[in-house]
Amino acid sequence: MPRSFCTDLSRAAGEPLAGTGAHQSRILLLRWPKAGWDRRIFQAPGMSDDLAAAIADLRQDGSGRRIQLIDRKGEATGRHRLFLYPEQLTREVATEELPDVLRALDVGDLSGWQAQVRPVMLACTHGVKDRCCAKYGFALYKALERAADGPEVWESTHLGGCRLSAVALTLPNLHKYGRLSPADAAALTADEATGRPFLPAWRGPSHLPPEAQAAAVAAEAAARRMGGMVAGDPNGADGAWSAPVRLPGGTTTVHVALEPIKTRRPGTCNDLDAGEVAQAVGWQERGAALR
């Protein structure tokens, strides 16, 4: 399948993938039929006024909870799966129960929720938001469905970084990916089954700022070349970073050097059509060494 022209532009503009993985850690996923999605990530036109009000209250409660709609084929009409992170909880409710469930959540009432044991993998297929996510994201979703052995795979509204489509996010690990193709699905799910990121498409740890994300990706690559794994977040600033590494024979430290680079960054394919390509700064590895 040809690559997304938006993805190709981000490559041609020299934009590094590492350092673009930011995402809120507090998340509510709400299953809502994809046929009813509009450009919003958290609400759909077919929702009742009562449900829309409950969602608005939850978004404005100051907790920083990101609400996203999800869907997949075969879900029962009138029933809705909910997932809550970082609590790793889930439940299923009827449509008419949703407003009360969200109001209870807004005041911290988690009665009726159960532990979510299986990982969840989201593929952004939000075509109303951006057509790259429709075409390339849906192809990735179908490939993940076929490849996944363990995680629950769902279509999702906007995950951020349409220019990097196809985009995916795994929970609870908060591993965010970009420039994925269907051919990556098997390797992605295999790595995620071990709890480690799929390095070729990893955008960085979502809880860290961009430079630290880029340092983490470079550190992970260096550790894997030595048969080890990174054992913690990187520390540093201004292009000089280090991270602990666990090797078969003991532990060591990887030192990473980064440099800032200027890139051109369209927000979406629609922005590209309108000629709206902004200047931005990214981070690029200059070198990494274990010592």
Secondary structure as UniProt FT lines:
FT   HELIX           5..12
FT   TURN            13..14
FT   TURN            18..19
FT   STRAND          27..31
FT   HELIX           34..36
FT   TURN            45..46
FT   HELIX           49..59
FT   STRAND          66..71
FT   TURN            73..74
FT   TURN            77..78
FT   STRAND          79..85
FT   TURN            86..88
FT   STRAND          89..94
FT   HELIX           95..97
FT   HELIX           98..106
FT   TURN            107..108
FT   TURN            111..112
FT   STRAND          114..115
FT   STRAND          120..124
FT   TURN            127..129
FT   HELIX           131..132
FT   HELIX           133..137
FT   HELIX           138..147
FT   STRAND          152..156
FT   HELIX           162..164
FT   STRAND          168..171
FT   TURN            172..174
FT   STRAND          175..177
FT   HELIX           182..184
FT   HELIX           185..193
FT   TURN            194..195
FT   HELIX           199..201
FT   STRAND          202..205
FT   TURN            206..207
FT   HELIX           210..225
FT   TURN            226..227
FT   STRAND          229..230
FT   STRAND          235..237
FT   TURN            238..239
FT   STRAND          240..247
FT   TURN            248..249
FT   STRAND          250..266
FT   HELIX           269..273
FT   TURN            274..275
FT   STRAND          277..290
//
